[in-house]
Amino acid sequence: MKRKITIALLFVISSLAQAQEIKEIDTGKKETKRLIQRVTYTCPMHPEIHATKPGNCPKCGMKLIKEKPKAAPKPVAEKSGKKQLSKDDFKAKSMDVGKKDTMQMNNMKMSSADSQPQPTTYTCVMHPEIHSPKPGNCPKCGMKLIKEKPKAVSNPTENKQSEMQMPEDTAMEKSMDMDKMKMDDTVGKMDMPNVNLGPLTTIVNNTPAHTVSYDLYIADTTVTFGKKSKRAIAVNGQIPMPVLTFTEGDTAEIYVHNNLDEETSLHWHGLFLPNQMDGVAFLTQMPIKPHSTYLYKFPIRQHGTHWYHSHSKLQEQIGMYGAFIMNKRKEWDIPTIPVVLSEWTDMKPEEVHRSLRSATDWFALKKGATQSYAEAIKTGHFKTKVTNEWKRMNAMDVSDVYYDNFLINGKNQNEQPQFKAGDKVRLRIANGGASDYFWLTYSGGKITVVASDGNDVEPVEVDRLIIAASETYDVVVTIPENMRYEFLVTAEDRTKSASLWLGSGMKMPAQKLPRLKYFAGMKMMNDMMDMKGNMIEMEGMKMQNQEMDMNTVMYPEITGPENPKDGAQMKNHDKTPDDTMKMNGKKMQMNNHQRGMMGMDMDNSSDIVTLNYGMLRSKENSTLPAGPWKELKFDLTGNMSRYVWSLDNKVVSESDKILIKKGENIRIILFNNSMMRHPMHLHGHDFRVLNGQGEYAPLKNIIDIMPMERDTIEFAANELGGDWFFHCHILYHMMSGMGRVFRYDNNLPNPEIPDPKYAQRKLFQDDRMFHTMARIGIESNGSDGEAMLVNTRYKLSTMWHLGYHDMHGYENETMFGRYLGKMQWWFPYVGFDYHYKMEGGVKNIFGSEEKNWFGQASNKTNRKTVVAGIAYTLPTLAIADARIDGNGKFRFQLSREDVPVTPRLRFNWMINTDKEYAAGFRYILTKYFSLSSHYDSDMGLGGGITITY
């Protein structure tokens, strides 16, 4: 009996022990599961971010959202016969697992590097923030990825929360999922960064809507904005033109008194108004005649920051621009300053345009952007330069014109001392520049963007933004202390800047932007463009809405100096696990996914946040009304060497008006197939920019499209009728023909255009205009040169070689032809050739000149014949010219002008099958004069000057 009782007690004790062990096992499992399923937060736009606490994304500032809990891993079944863990063993293993999981979740970093070799990763030499587990091409610039050096393993406890990482495969998987998301459906529901503007009271305008009248007197004046006194156009004696202020619901009545000796017109940029009041000369009205008065009258149907400018010829460049402010009935009660940005050149705008069309690189020389072979060799970019010319591209640049000064409300240094510490100031900024983009930065801290193109957006806080030509932004800045803070306006090419000083006391200057790394941009450009001059779209990568700035490689403050030996040494970034770089002793962080501008904070090591269109979110639902849809697609095309800008390789005069119907919704898909940014503007309508904000897509009337971007906009055709201009707002691009006209199909007659056919001919004159250019050499061995009349497609030229003696020869070739193709590399022509030469001249290194290399009689002693041929631009920018004359004689010629040996020294050469050859140098002294020397097979060696016009 005792034995039975003993056995029973042992059984009970054993059962209790097993129950306790099972309980502890279950507890361990629950604890492990609890640790694994801890709540984490991520960014919808940067799924590689994983944080243990709510907050904002450290990369783009967007609000983090909860991640879905992951399913706990299933336990691995024990195999039959496998040894069971003891109670103590199980406890130790559970504690070890708990510790490891806790460490992994707290630091979001796998620590398996201690027990296994690190995987091979690849990066981009131009974008070191790229880290890929596989070889391939950089998703930002398309360059081939290279193998990274192994990184030193860091102590996870030293990592900051802002630098947390999930395992690479998880981040990659999430990135792939993001690519498949429908942005309008998903991102449209996301919260943008909450910006606290503090307590803002409003002022209510109870004045009944009424007619507000202005008289504008337009007259010539003289200014000294640059180095010389030059002609400008002032309105009411001032530049910019007067600020015109209205309240929503008012009626504008503007009398324009044209006291000029030329025609003019005024366009009300971004306004909804009757078509005949839109102010486009020869499209919506006939221009205002000299010494006459014209009345613009229209209702104020909207609010916001807009501006107005001349829409006749190039008058906008010399002073005809001003702010146009339409207040709400309830406005914030904070100080507000209209800020009109502009640029000034001492050169006449007609000469600027002619110089651009004549392919002179004088502006590049003035800006230090020639990228000559000597500079390429010095900076280690010889191969880059050769590749660039092999692809028939000119030197890299970001803007067209060199300007002598930049202005803020007509001044380079604008003082606003009335503000004190704690004040908030609203800046209503309009870029009234004819062709420049501007970087906007502020020494007093963050810039809060509250409106764009007159339309309110959810406030978004940034460190800097770029404003396109004709674009407007409303921003709010704070005066931190009783000092003077600089709102710095820097031209995109970073040649010069202008400043608005807010507050009084000691000056607090903003960080200056360093010179661009042009060869880095050239290298990127080489990889982005194919041999046909087309942009290469990268498979699987969406370039849109300024979200990926390809020019980042050119920004030294982000990617380091062009030549590290010439500046602060860049630290060895590939040994830093958090992808940070150091420059000038300051820490620079590189974003893994560039939402806006990757960057460096000079003071606190946080990323610079740069505004892009993806960050703009309308404050109101912007969905278009129900109606039929019409979709249009345009490629933005251009040719920098001949300065021809177009849509689908057609300028305005070559294209028909696009018919739309009232009540339609128009969707436009734009692809920038050029190397320049283009701010595309639609008259009389706001459009939605499809940027992933769904029903709250921002409304704008300008969209800046960067190279290789494909952007989509849509607008409601809700006007009564008329013709509405859609064009690039870089003045010289528009004048070259980059635009279209939308016409409502009801075709209501416009009383302001009594003769539509005549008006159309005058409108088309802008891009059909012929420009004169010439190169005249006057040297000791004779004169040679060429004079041309050129427009968008056609060229009439005459070339001469005139010796001082009959045995040196006299030659003249006059040709007329048409450029073909998007890049205009083909030039078929017809013409007349005259050549007279006596024997006894310079000895030819190829022997007798009686016959050419094809055995045909050269007939150089007395040649008078018609010719027909075709010239073609080869890789390396050499010109191959094949022609046949009226006698059946064939000639083939190769030549190249203006090889940039140094910024000012140019080389040229020529050789043809008539055994003619020449080579020479030209050293640029001024825009129009150069020292020159050349050797010619007819005239021998000589030196003198060359006039370039």
ChimeraX attribute file (.defattr): number of C-alpha atoms within 10 A of each C-alpha:
attribute: neighborCount
match mode: 1-to-1
recipient: residues
	/A:1	6
	/A:2	7
	/A:3	8
	/A:4	9
	/A:5	10
	/A:6	11
	/A:7	12
	/A:8	12
	/A:9	12
	/A:10	12
	/A:11	12
	/A:12	12
	/A:13	12
	/A:14	12
	/A:15	12
	/A:16	12
	/A:17	13
	/A:18	13
	/A:19	12
	/A:20	13
	/A:21	17
	/A:22	13
	/A:23	12
	/A:24	16
	/A:25	16
	/A:26	12
	/A:27	13
	/A:28	19
	/A:29	15
	/A:30	12
	/A:31	16
	/A:32	20
	/A:33	16
	/A:34	13
	/A:35	21
	/A:36	19
	/A:37	15
	/A:38	14
	/A:39	17
	/A:40	19
	/A:41	21
	/A:42	24
	/A:43	24
	/A:44	22
	/A:45	18
	/A:46	22
	/A:47	23
	/A:48	23
	/A:49	23
	/A:50	27
	/A:51	28
	/A:52	17
	/A:53	14
	/A:54	15
	/A:55	16
	/A:56	20
	/A:57	23
	/A:58	19
	/A:59	26
	/A:60	26
	/A:61	20
	/A:62	22
	/A:63	19
	/A:64	27
	/A:65	20
	/A:66	16
	/A:67	16
	/A:68	11
	/A:69	11
	/A:70	10
	/A:71	9
	/A:72	12
	/A:73	8
	/A:74	6
	/A:75	7
	/A:76	6
	/A:77	6
	/A:78	9
	/A:79	7
	/A:80	6
	/A:81	6
	/A:82	7
	/A:83	8
	/A:84	9
	/A:85	10
	/A:86	10
	/A:87	15
	/A:88	10
	/A:89	11
	/A:90	16
	/A:91	16
	/A:92	12
	/A:93	13
	/A:94	19
	/A:95	15
	/A:96	12
	/A:97	16
	/A:98	20
	/A:99	14
	/A:100	16
	/A:101	18
	/A:102	16
	/A:103	17
	/A:104	17
	/A:105	22
	/A:106	17
	/A:107	24
	/A:108	23
	/A:109	19
	/A:110	17
	/A:111	17
	/A:112	9
	/A:113	12
	/A:114	9
	/A:115	7
	/A:116	8
	/A:117	9
	/A:118	13
	/A:119	8
	/A:120	14
	/A:121	18
	/A:122	21
	/A:123	25
	/A:124	23
	/A:125	16
	/A:126	22
	/A:127	21
	/A:128	21
	/A:129	22
	/A:130	21
	/A:131	21
	/A:132	20
	/A:133	14
	/A:134	13
	/A:135	15
	/A:136	15
	/A:137	17
	/A:138	22
	/A:139	19
	/A:140	23
	/A:141	24
	/A:142	20
	/A:143	20
	/A:144	16
	/A:145	23
	/A:146	18
	/A:147	16
	/A:148	17
	/A:149	12
	/A:150	14
	/A:151	13
	/A:152	12
	/A:153	13
	/A:154	14
	/A:155	10
	/A:156	16
	/A:157	11
	/A:158	8
	/A:159	16
	/A:160	10
	/A:161	17
	/A:162	15
	/A:163	16
	/A:164	19
	/A:165	19
	/A:166	19
	/A:167	12
	/A:168	15
	/A:169	11
	/A:170	13
	/A:171	17
	/A:172	16
	/A:173	12
	/A:174	16
	/A:175	17
	/A:176	13
	/A:177	11
	/A:178	15
	/A:179	12
	/A:180	9
	/A:181	11
	/A:182	12
	/A:183	16
	/A:184	16
	/A:185	13
	/A:186	13
	/A:187	17
	/A:188	18
	/A:189	14
	/A:190	18
	/A:191	15
	/A:192	21
	/A:193	19
	/A:194	14
	/A:195	13
	/A:196	10
	/A:197	12
	/A:198	7
	/A:199	6
	/A:200	10
	/A:201	11
	/A:202	12
	/A:203	12
	/A:204	12
	/A:205	13
	/A:206	8
	/A:207	9
	/A:208	10
	/A:209	15
	/A:210	14
	/A:211	16
	/A:212	15
	/A:213	15
	/A:214	16
	/A:215	14
	/A:216	19
	/A:217	17
	/A:218	22
	/A:219	18
	/A:220	14
	/A:221	15
	/A:222	12
	/A:223	16
	/A:224	12
	/A:225	20
	/A:226	16
	/A:227	10
	/A:228	13
	/A:229	11
	/A:230	16
	/A:231	16
	/A:232	22
	/A:233	24
	/A:234	23
	/A:235	24
	/A:236	15
	/A:237	15
	/A:238	17
	/A:239	21
	/A:240	26
	/A:241	26
	/A:242	18
	/A:243	16
	/A:244	18
	/A:245	14
	/A:246	23
	/A:247	24
	/A:248	19
	/A:249	19
	/A:250	19
	/A:251	18
	/A:252	20
	/A:253	16
	/A:254	17
	/A:255	16
	/A:256	21
	/A:257	21
	/A:258	22
	/A:259	18
	/A:260	17
	/A:261	11
	/A:262	12
	/A:263	17
	/A:264	24
	/A:265	24
	/A:266	22
	/A:267	21
	/A:268	23
	/A:269	24
	/A:270	28
	/A:271	27
	/A:272	19
	/A:273	20
	/A:274	16
	/A:275	21
	/A:276	23
	/A:277	19
	/A:278	27
	/A:279	25
	/A:280	25
	/A:281	23
	/A:282	23
	/A:283	24
	/A:284	24
	/A:285	20
	/A:286	22
	/A:287	22
	/A:288	22
	/A:289	17
	/A:290	15
	/A:291	14
	/A:292	12
	/A:293	15
	/A:294	15
	/A:295	14
	/A:296	18
	/A:297	18
	/A:298	19
	/A:299	17
	/A:300	20
	/A:301	14
	/A:302	19
	/A:303	19
	/A:304	25
	/A:305	28
	/A:306	28
	/A:307	29
	/A:308	26
	/A:309	24
	/A:310	23
	/A:311	21
	/A:312	20
	/A:313	17
	/A:314	18
	/A:315	20
	/A:316	23
	/A:317	25
	/A:318	25
	/A:319	27
	/A:320	25
	/A:321	31
	/A:322	30
	/A:323	29
	/A:324	25
	/A:325	21
	/A:326	22
	/A:327	18
	/A:328	17
	/A:329	17
	/A:330	14
	/A:331	13
	/A:332	13
	/A:333	13
	/A:334	15
	/A:335	13
	/A:336	15
	/A:337	13
	/A:338	21
	/A:339	25
	/A:340	25
	/A:341	30
	/A:342	33
	/A:343	27
	/A:344	22
	/A:345	20
	/A:346	20
	/A:347	15
	/A:348	15
	/A:349	19
	/A:350	15
	/A:351	12
	/A:352	19
	/A:353	19
	/A:354	20
	/A:355	21
	/A:356	21
	/A:357	23
	/A:358	22
	/A:359	14
	/A:360	18
	/A:361	21
	/A:362	21
	/A:363	19
	/A:364	19
	/A:365	17
	/A:366	15
	/A:367	18
	/A:368	14
	/A:369	22
	/A:370	23
	/A:371	23
	/A:372	21
	/A:373	20
	/A:374	16
	/A:375	18
	/A:376	18
	/A:377	13
	/A:378	11
	/A:379	14
	/A:380	14
	/A:381	19
	/A:382	17
	/A:383	12
	/A:384	21
	/A:385	24
	/A:386	16
	/A:387	18
	/A:388	25
	/A:389	18
	/A:390	16
	/A:391	18
	/A:392	22
	/A:393	23
	/A:394	19
	/A:395	22
	/A:396	23
	/A:397	20
	/A:398	19
	/A:399	18
	/A:400	20
	/A:401	22
	/A:402	21
	/A:403	19
	/A:404	16
	/A:405	20
	/A:406	28
	/A:407	24
	/A:408	24
	/A:409	21
	/A:410	20
	/A:411	18
	/A:412	19
	/A:413	16
	/A:414	17
	/A:415	15
	/A:416	13
	/A:417	15
	/A:418	10
	/A:419	19
	/A:420	18
	/A:421	14
	/A:422	12
	/A:423	16
	/A:424	20
	/A:425	17
	/A:426	21
	/A:427	19
	/A:428	25
	/A:429	25
	/A:430	31
	/A:431	27
	/A:432	32
	/A:433	27
	/A:434	24
	/A:435	22
	/A:436	27
	/A:437	28
	/A:438	24
	/A:439	18
	/A:440	19
	/A:441	25
	/A:442	24
	/A:443	21
	/A:444	20
	/A:445	17
	/A:446	17
	/A:447	25
	/A:448	23
	/A:449	25
	/A:450	24
	/A:451	28
	/A:452	28
	/A:453	25
	/A:454	27
	/A:455	23
	/A:456	23
	/A:457	21
	/A:458	22
	/A:459	24
	/A:460	23
	/A:461	24
	/A:462	20
	/A:463	20
	/A:464	21
	/A:465	19
	/A:466	19
	/A:467	25
	/A:468	27
	/A:469	27
	/A:470	33
	/A:471	30
	/A:472	30
	/A:473	24
	/A:474	26
	/A:475	20
	/A:476	22
	/A:477	22
	/A:478	22
	/A:479	20
	/A:480	17
	/A:481	16
	/A:482	17
	/A:483	20
	/A:484	26
	/A:485	28
	/A:486	24
	/A:487	22
	/A:488	24
	/A:489	27
	/A:490	22
	/A:491	25
	/A:492	21
	/A:493	23
	/A:494	18
	/A:495	19
	/A:496	17
	/A:497	22
	/A:498	23
	/A:499	24
	/A:500	22
	/A:501	22
	/A:502	28
	/A:503	23
	/A:504	18
	/A:505	13
	/A:506	10
	/A:507	14
	/A:508	16
	/A:509	16
	/A:510	17
	/A:511	12
	/A:512	14
	/A:513	20
	/A:514	14
	/A:515	18
	/A:516	25
	/A:517	21
	/A:518	22
	/A:519	26
	/A:520	22
	/A:521	22
	/A:522	24
	/A:523	21
	/A:524	23
	/A:525	23
	/A:526	25
	/A:527	16
	/A:528	22
	/A:529	20
	/A:530	13
	/A:531	12
	/A:532	11
	/A:533	19
	/A:534	17
	/A:535	21
	/A:536	14
	/A:537	17
	/A:538	16
	/A:539	8
	/A:540	9
	/A:541	10
	/A:542	17
	/A:543	22
	/A:544	23
	/A:545	25
	/A:546	24
	/A:547	22
	/A:548	21
	/A:549	21
	/A:550	20
	/A:551	19
	/A:552	24
	/A:553	26
	/A:554	23
	/A:555	22
	/A:556	18
	/A:557	22
	/A:558	21
	/A:559	24
	/A:560	22
	/A:561	21
	/A:562	20
	/A:563	14
	/A:564	12
	/A:565	9
	/A:566	9
	/A:567	12
	/A:568	14
	/A:569	15
	/A:570	18
	/A:571	16
	/A:572	10
	/A:573	18
	/A:574	18
	/A:575	17
	/A:576	14
	/A:577	14
	/A:578	19
	/A:579	18
	/A:580	20
	/A:581	24
	/A:582	20
	/A:583	21
	/A:584	14
	/A:585	12
	/A:586	14
	/A:587	19
	/A:588	28
	/A:589	22
	/A:590	26
	/A:591	23
	/A:592	16
	/A:593	21
	/A:594	19
	/A:595	22
	/A:596	24
	/A:597	29
	/A:598	27
	/A:599	24
	/A:600	24
	/A:601	17
	/A:602	17
	/A:603	8
	/A:604	10
	/A:605	15
	/A:606	17
	/A:607	22
	/A:608	23
	/A:609	23
	/A:610	23
	/A:611	25
	/A:612	20
	/A:613	20
	/A:614	19
	/A:615	28
	/A:616	27
	/A:617	29
	/A:618	22
	/A:619	17
	/A:620	15
	/A:621	12
	/A:622	17
	/A:623	15
	/A:624	16
	/A:625	12
	/A:626	10
	/A:627	13
	/A:628	10
	/A:629	13
	/A:630	13
	/A:631	10
	/A:632	12
	/A:633	13
	/A:634	16
	/A:635	16
	/A:636	27
	/A:637	25
	/A:638	27
	/A:639	20
	/A:640	19
	/A:641	18
	/A:642	18
	/A:643	20
	/A:644	28
	/A:645	27
	/A:646	26
	/A:647	24
	/A:648	17
	/A:649	20
	/A:650	20
	/A:651	23
	/A:652	24
	/A:653	19
	/A:654	14
	/A:655	14
	/A:656	12
	/A:657	16
	/A:658	14
	/A:659	13
	/A:660	17
	/A:661	20
	/A:662	15
	/A:663	16
	/A:664	18
	/A:665	21
	/A:666	20
	/A:667	18
	/A:668	17
	/A:669	14
	/A:670	20
	/A:671	25
	/A:672	23
	/A:673	24
	/A:674	22
	/A:675	24
	/A:676	21
	/A:677	20
	/A:678	24
	/A:679	22
	/A:680	24
	/A:681	26
	/A:682	24
	/A:683	24
	/A:684	22
	/A:685	19
	/A:686	24
	/A:687	24
	/A:688	23
	/A:689	27
	/A:690	22
	/A:691	26
	/A:692	24
	/A:693	24
	/A:694	23
	/A:695	19
	/A:696	24
	/A:697	28
	/A:698	32
	/A:699	28
	/A:700	24
	/A:701	28
	/A:702	27
	/A:703	26
	/A:704	24
	/A:705	23
	/A:706	26
	/A:707	24
	/A:708	25
	/A:709	25
	/A:710	19
	/A:711	22
	/A:712	20
	/A:713	20
	/A:714	22
	/A:715	23
	/A:716	22
	/A:717	21
	/A:718	15
	/A:719	17
	/A:720	15
	/A:721	22
	/A:722	20
	/A:723	24
	/A:724	24
	/A:725	19
	/A:726	19
	/A:727	25
	/A:728	30
	/A:729	26
	/A:730	25
	/A:731	23
	/A:732	28
	/A:733	23
	/A:734	21
	/A:735	25
	/A:736	25
	/A:737	26
	/A:738	30
	/A:739	25
	/A:740	23
	/A:741	20
	/A:742	20
	/A:743	19
	/A:744	21
	/A:745	14
	/A:746	13
	/A:747	12
	/A:748	12
	/A:749	12
	/A:750	17
	/A:751	11
	/A:752	16
	/A:753	19
	/A:754	12
	/A:755	12
	/A:756	16
	/A:757	11
	/A:758	11
	/A:759	19
	/A:760	14
	/A:761	13
	/A:762	15
	/A:763	17
	/A:764	17
	/A:765	15
	/A:766	18
	/A:767	23
	/A:768	22
	/A:769	13
	/A:770	19
	/A:771	18
	/A:772	16
	/A:773	19
	/A:774	17
	/A:775	17
	/A:776	18
	/A:777	24
	/A:778	20
	/A:779	19
	/A:780	17
	/A:781	22
	/A:782	22
	/A:783	20
	/A:784	21
	/A:785	18
	/A:786	18
	/A:787	18
	/A:788	20
	/A:789	17
	/A:790	23
	/A:791	23
	/A:792	22
	/A:793	17
	/A:794	17
	/A:795	18
	/A:796	19
	/A:797	19
	/A:798	18
	/A:799	18
	/A:800	18
	/A:801	20
	/A:802	20
	/A:803	21
	/A:804	13
	/A:805	14
	/A:806	15
	/A:807	17
	/A:808	24
	/A:809	22
	/A:810	25
	/A:811	19
	/A:812	19
	/A:813	19
	/A:814	20
	/A:815	21
	/A:816	19
	/A:817	21
	/A:818	18
	/A:819	20
	/A:820	14
	/A:821	10
	/A:822	19
	/A:823	20
	/A:824	18
	/A:825	17
	/A:826	20
	/A:827	20
	/A:828	18
	/A:829	20
	/A:830	18
	/A:831	18
	/A:832	17
	/A:833	18
	/A:834	17
	/A:835	18
	/A:836	18
	/A:837	20
	/A:838	14
	/A:839	13
	/A:840	9
	/A:841	16
	/A:842	14
	/A:843	14
	/A:844	15
	/A:845	10
	/A:846	13
	/A:847	9
	/A:848	10
	/A:849	18
	/A:850	14
	/A:851	16
	/A:852	20
	/A:853	16
	/A:854	12
	/A:855	11
	/A:856	14
	/A:857	14
	/A:858	20
	/A:859	18
	/A:860	20
	/A:861	18
	/A:862	15
	/A:863	15
	/A:864	18
	/A:865	16
	/A:866	17
	/A:867	21
	/A:868	18
	/A:869	19
	/A:870	17
	/A:871	20
	/A:872	19
	/A:873	19
	/A:874	17
	/A:875	16
	/A:876	18
	/A:877	21
	/A:878	19
	/A:879	19
	/A:880	17
	/A:881	19
	/A:882	18
	/A:883	18
	/A:884	17
	/A:885	18
	/A:886	13
	/A:887	13
	/A:888	11
	/A:889	17
	/A:890	20
	/A:891	20
	/A:892	16
	/A:893	18
	/A:894	19
	/A:895	18
	/A:896	18
	/A:897	16
	/A:898	17
	/A:899	19
	/A:900	19
	/A:901	18
	/A:902	16
	/A:903	21
	/A:904	17
	/A:905	19
	/A:906	19
	/A:907	19
	/A:908	16
	/A:909	19
	/A:910	17
	/A:911	16
	/A:912	18
	/A:913	18
	/A:914	24
	/A:915	21
	/A:916	17
	/A:917	20
	/A:918	18
	/A:919	18
	/A:920	19
	/A:921	21
	/A:922	23
	/A:923	19
	/A:924	21
	/A:925	12
	/A:926	12
	/A:927	16
	/A:928	12
	/A:929	18
	/A:930	21
	/A:931	19
	/A:932	22
	/A:933	22
	/A:934	22
	/A:935	17
	/A:936	22
	/A:937	19
	/A:938	23
	/A:939	26
	/A:940	18
	/A:941	18
	/A:942	17
	/A:943	19
	/A:944	17
	/A:945	20
	/A:946	23
	/A:947	18
	/A:948	20
	/A:949	17
